[in-house]
Amino acid sequence: MKLLRYGPEGSEKPGLLDRAGNIRDLSGHVSDLAGDALLPASIQGLQALDPDSLPLVDGNPRIGPCVAGTGKFMGIGLNYADHAAETGAELPTEPMLFMKATSCICGPNDDVIIPRGSTQLDWEVELAVVIGQGGKYIAEADAINHVAGYCVVNDVSERSYQFDHSGQFTKGKSADHFGPIGPWLVTPDEVSDPQNMRLWLNHNGEKRQDGSTREMVFGALYLVSYLSHYMRLEPGDIITTGTPPGVGRGMTPPVYLREGDILHLGVDGLGEQRQNVVADT
């Protein structure tokens, strides 16, 4: 099942993508894709609905972030061996954690905004896990039971903020519109193996990233378990699991985003994103 949220920013409604690619309105069954609506019993209830019985959404509405009410947006650094190699970094022996401010979350096709003073704006296509059933000290073998679904994330990053201004990665990861998520929240029954998914990203029509989650150092379900030993996970929390090689900083010479650039990215089975790069006003 592919769940989504549609409508103007801040006024999104919950929806479902039917087999024909039409949006069906879910607001008669859940108020939003957040909190209790992401619990296993709620997801099972939505799966039991006949999509053809749901109201058809007319037109071509904006697609918003595929989940709401996110309390934690966790990132994993250097989680692809080939990406670590392009940065010249050693492979981590444990997951490298950072946070993205939840205020950076936006829709999958919303503009990427260049913050004032930015000089090294970069892209990162990633697979993300969205938590359904919360918990702590989750065993890896039980982690799938805590997953509401998977989605695409562009972990937009300002490298100068990230590396040249001391402190943690968070300041380079958290500006407005640095977290496009979606278009769909795809439930686990449609993802046969999260460790066998192709990720790709085009920048101005040129292929920059083309990788596979097979290359992850720490798998998605392991990360759910690992994080739960350091913080309680709650419904709607997002874990974005790292990026394959091909980021702008890793090119020779580096290539960074500029006003007017266009990004097109996706994860096979999870949908695609398209973003225009614009200056902050």
Secondary structure as a PSIPRED ss2 file (coil, helix, strand):
# PSIPRED VFORMAT (PSIPRED V4.0)

   1 M C   1.000  0.000  0.000
   2 K E   0.000  0.000  1.000
   3 L E   0.000  0.000  1.000
   4 L E   0.000  0.000  1.000
   5 R E   0.000  0.000  1.000
   6 Y E   0.000  0.000  1.000
   7 G C   1.000  0.000  0.000
   8 P C   1.000  0.000  0.000
   9 E C   1.000  0.000  0.000
  10 G C   1.000  0.000  0.000
  11 S C   1.000  0.000  0.000
  12 E C   1.000  0.000  0.000
  13 K E   0.000  0.000  1.000
  14 P E   0.000  0.000  1.000
  15 G E   0.000  0.000  1.000
  16 L E   0.000  0.000  1.000
  17 L E   0.000  0.000  1.000
  18 D C   1.000  0.000  0.000
  19 R C   1.000  0.000  0.000
  20 A C   1.000  0.000  0.000
  21 G C   1.000  0.000  0.000
  22 N C   1.000  0.000  0.000
  23 I E   0.000  0.000  1.000
  24 R E   0.000  0.000  1.000
  25 D E   0.000  0.000  1.000
  26 L C   1.000  0.000  0.000
  27 S C   1.000  0.000  0.000
  28 G C   1.000  0.000  0.000
  29 H C   1.000  0.000  0.000
  30 V C   1.000  0.000  0.000
  31 S C   1.000  0.000  0.000
  32 D C   1.000  0.000  0.000
  33 L C   1.000  0.000  0.000
  34 A C   1.000  0.000  0.000
  35 G H   0.000  1.000  0.000
  36 D H   0.000  1.000  0.000
  37 A H   0.000  1.000  0.000
  38 L H   0.000  1.000  0.000
  39 L C   1.000  0.000  0.000
  40 P H   0.000  1.000  0.000
  41 A H   0.000  1.000  0.000
  42 S H   0.000  1.000  0.000
  43 I H   0.000  1.000  0.000
  44 Q H   0.000  1.000  0.000
  45 G H   0.000  1.000  0.000
  46 L H   0.000  1.000  0.000
  47 Q H   0.000  1.000  0.000
  48 A C   1.000  0.000  0.000
  49 L C   1.000  0.000  0.000
  50 D C   1.000  0.000  0.000
  51 P H   0.000  1.000  0.000
  52 D H   0.000  1.000  0.000
  53 S H   0.000  1.000  0.000
  54 L C   1.000  0.000  0.000
  55 P C   1.000  0.000  0.000
  56 L E   0.000  0.000  1.000
  57 V C   1.000  0.000  0.000
  58 D C   1.000  0.000  0.000
  59 G C   1.000  0.000  0.000
  60 N C   1.000  0.000  0.000
  61 P C   1.000  0.000  0.000
  62 R C   1.000  0.000  0.000
  63 I E   0.000  0.000  1.000
  64 G C   1.000  0.000  0.000
  65 P C   1.000  0.000  0.000
  66 C C   1.000  0.000  0.000
  67 V C   1.000  0.000  0.000
  68 A C   1.000  0.000  0.000
  69 G C   1.000  0.000  0.000
  70 T C   1.000  0.000  0.000
  71 G C   1.000  0.000  0.000
  72 K C   1.000  0.000  0.000
  73 F E   0.000  0.000  1.000
  74 M E   0.000  0.000  1.000
  75 G E   0.000  0.000  1.000
  76 I E   0.000  0.000  1.000
  77 G E   0.000  0.000  1.000
  78 L C   1.000  0.000  0.000
  79 N C   1.000  0.000  0.000
  80 Y E   0.000  0.000  1.000
  81 A H   0.000  1.000  0.000
  82 D H   0.000  1.000  0.000
  83 H H   0.000  1.000  0.000
  84 A H   0.000  1.000  0.000
  85 A H   0.000  1.000  0.000
  86 E H   0.000  1.000  0.000
  87 T H   0.000  1.000  0.000
  88 G C   1.000  0.000  0.000
  89 A C   1.000  0.000  0.000
  90 E C   1.000  0.000  0.000
  91 L C   1.000  0.000  0.000
  92 P C   1.000  0.000  0.000
  93 T C   1.000  0.000  0.000
  94 E C   1.000  0.000  0.000
  95 P C   1.000  0.000  0.000
  96 M E   0.000  0.000  1.000
  97 L E   0.000  0.000  1.000
  98 F E   0.000  0.000  1.000
  99 M E   0.000  0.000  1.000
 100 K C   1.000  0.000  0.000
 101 A C   1.000  0.000  0.000
 102 T H   0.000  1.000  0.000
 103 S H   0.000  1.000  0.000
 104 C H   0.000  1.000  0.000
 105 I E   0.000  0.000  1.000
 106 C E   0.000  0.000  1.000
 107 G C   1.000  0.000  0.000
 108 P C   1.000  0.000  0.000
 109 N C   1.000  0.000  0.000
 110 D C   1.000  0.000  0.000
 111 D C   1.000  0.000  0.000
 112 V E   0.000  0.000  1.000
 113 I E   0.000  0.000  1.000
 114 I E   0.000  0.000  1.000
 115 P C   1.000  0.000  0.000
 116 R C   1.000  0.000  0.000
 117 G C   1.000  0.000  0.000
 118 S C   1.000  0.000  0.000
 119 T C   1.000  0.000  0.000
 120 Q C   1.000  0.000  0.000
 121 L E   0.000  0.000  1.000
 122 D E   0.000  0.000  1.000
 123 W C   1.000  0.000  0.000
 124 E C   1.000  0.000  0.000
 125 V E   0.000  0.000  1.000
 126 E E   0.000  0.000  1.000
 127 L E   0.000  0.000  1.000
 128 A E   0.000  0.000  1.000
 129 V E   0.000  0.000  1.000
 130 V E   0.000  0.000  1.000
 131 I E   0.000  0.000  1.000
 132 G C   1.000  0.000  0.000
 133 Q C   1.000  0.000  0.000
 134 G C   1.000  0.000  0.000
 135 G E   0.000  0.000  1.000
 136 K C   1.000  0.000  0.000
 137 Y C   1.000  0.000  0.000
 138 I C   1.000  0.000  0.000
 139 A C   1.000  0.000  0.000
 140 E H   0.000  1.000  0.000
 141 A H   0.000  1.000  0.000
 142 D H   0.000  1.000  0.000
 143 A H   0.000  1.000  0.000
 144 I H   0.000  1.000  0.000
 145 N H   0.000  1.000  0.000
 146 H H   0.000  1.000  0.000
 147 V E   0.000  0.000  1.000
 148 A E   0.000  0.000  1.000
 149 G E   0.000  0.000  1.000
 150 Y E   0.000  0.000  1.000
 151 C E   0.000  0.000  1.000
 152 V E   0.000  0.000  1.000
 153 V E   0.000  0.000  1.000
 154 N E   0.000  0.000  1.000
 155 D C   1.000  0.000  0.000
 156 V C   1.000  0.000  0.000
 157 S E   0.000  0.000  1.000
 158 E E   0.000  0.000  1.000
 159 R H   0.000  1.000  0.000
 160 S H   0.000  1.000  0.000
 161 Y H   0.000  1.000  0.000
 162 Q H   0.000  1.000  0.000
 163 F H   0.000  1.000  0.000
 164 D C   1.000  0.000  0.000
 165 H C   1.000  0.000  0.000
 166 S C   1.000  0.000  0.000
 167 G C   1.000  0.000  0.000
 168 Q C   1.000  0.000  0.000
 169 F H   0.000  1.000  0.000
 170 T H   0.000  1.000  0.000
 171 K H   0.000  1.000  0.000
 172 G H   0.000  1.000  0.000
 173 K C   1.000  0.000  0.000
 174 S C   1.000  0.000  0.000
 175 A C   1.000  0.000  0.000
 176 D C   1.000  0.000  0.000
 177 H C   1.000  0.000  0.000
 178 F C   1.000  0.000  0.000
 179 G E   0.000  0.000  1.000
 180 P E   0.000  0.000  1.000
 181 I E   0.000  0.000  1.000
 182 G C   1.000  0.000  0.000
 183 P C   1.000  0.000  0.000
 184 W C   1.000  0.000  0.000
 185 L E   0.000  0.000  1.000
 186 V E   0.000  0.000  1.000
 187 T C   1.000  0.000  0.000
 188 P H   0.000  1.000  0.000
 189 D H   0.000  1.000  0.000
 190 E H   0.000  1.000  0.000
 191 V C   1.000  0.000  0.000
 192 S C   1.000  0.000  0.000
 193 D C   1.000  0.000  0.000
 194 P C   1.000  0.000  0.000
 195 Q C   1.000  0.000  0.000
 196 N C   1.000  0.000  0.000
 197 M C   1.000  0.000  0.000
 198 R E   0.000  0.000  1.000
 199 L E   0.000  0.000  1.000
 200 W E   0.000  0.000  1.000
 201 L E   0.000  0.000  1.000
 202 N E   0.000  0.000  1.000
 203 H E   0.000  0.000  1.000
 204 N C   1.000  0.000  0.000
 205 G C   1.000  0.000  0.000
 206 E E   0.000  0.000  1.000
 207 K E   0.000  0.000  1.000
 208 R E   0.000  0.000  1.000
 209 Q E   0.000  0.000  1.000
 210 D E   0.000  0.000  1.000
 211 G E   0.000  0.000  1.000
 212 S E   0.000  0.000  1.000
 213 T H   0.000  1.000  0.000
 214 R H   0.000  1.000  0.000
 215 E H   0.000  1.000  0.000
 216 M E   0.000  0.000  1.000
 217 V C   1.000  0.000  0.000
 218 F C   1.000  0.000  0.000
 219 G C   1.000  0.000  0.000
 220 A H   0.000  1.000  0.000
 221 L H   0.000  1.000  0.000
 222 Y H   0.000  1.000  0.000
 223 L H   0.000  1.000  0.000
 224 V H   0.000  1.000  0.000
 225 S H   0.000  1.000  0.000
 226 Y H   0.000  1.000  0.000
 227 L H   0.000  1.000  0.000
 228 S H   0.000  1.000  0.000
 229 H C   1.000  0.000  0.000
 230 Y C   1.000  0.000  0.000
 231 M C   1.000  0.000  0.000
 232 R C   1.000  0.000  0.000
 233 L E   0.000  0.000  1.000
 234 E C   1.000  0.000  0.000
 235 P C   1.000  0.000  0.000
 236 G C   1.000  0.000  0.000
 237 D C   1.000  0.000  0.000
 238 I E   0.000  0.000  1.000
 239 I E   0.000  0.000  1.000
 240 T E   0.000  0.000  1.000
 241 T C   1.000  0.000  0.000
 242 G C   1.000  0.000  0.000
 243 T C   1.000  0.000  0.000
 244 P C   1.000  0.000  0.000
 245 P C   1.000  0.000  0.000
 246 G C   1.000  0.000  0.000
 247 V C   1.000  0.000  0.000
 248 G H   0.000  1.000  0.000
 249 R H   0.000  1.000  0.000
 250 G H   0.000  1.000  0.000
 251 M C   1.000  0.000  0.000
 252 T C   1.000  0.000  0.000
 253 P C   1.000  0.000  0.000
 254 P C   1.000  0.000  0.000
 255 V C   1.000  0.000  0.000
 256 Y C   1.000  0.000  0.000
 257 L C   1.000  0.000  0.000
 258 R C   1.000  0.000  0.000
 259 E C   1.000  0.000  0.000
 260 G C   1.000  0.000  0.000
 261 D C   1.000  0.000  0.000
 262 I E   0.000  0.000  1.000
 263 L E   0.000  0.000  1.000
 264 H E   0.000  0.000  1.000
 265 L E   0.000  0.000  1.000
 266 G E   0.000  0.000  1.000
 267 V E   0.000  0.000  1.000
 268 D C   1.000  0.000  0.000
 269 G C   1.000  0.000  0.000
 270 L C   1.000  0.000  0.000
 271 G E   0.000  0.000  1.000
 272 E E   0.000  0.000  1.000
 273 Q E   0.000  0.000  1.000
 274 R E   0.000  0.000  1.000
 275 Q E   0.000  0.000  1.000
 276 N E   0.000  0.000  1.000
 277 V E   0.000  0.000  1.000
 278 V E   0.000  0.000  1.000
 279 A E   0.000  0.000  1.000
 280 D C   1.000  0.000  0.000
 281 T C   1.000  0.000  0.000
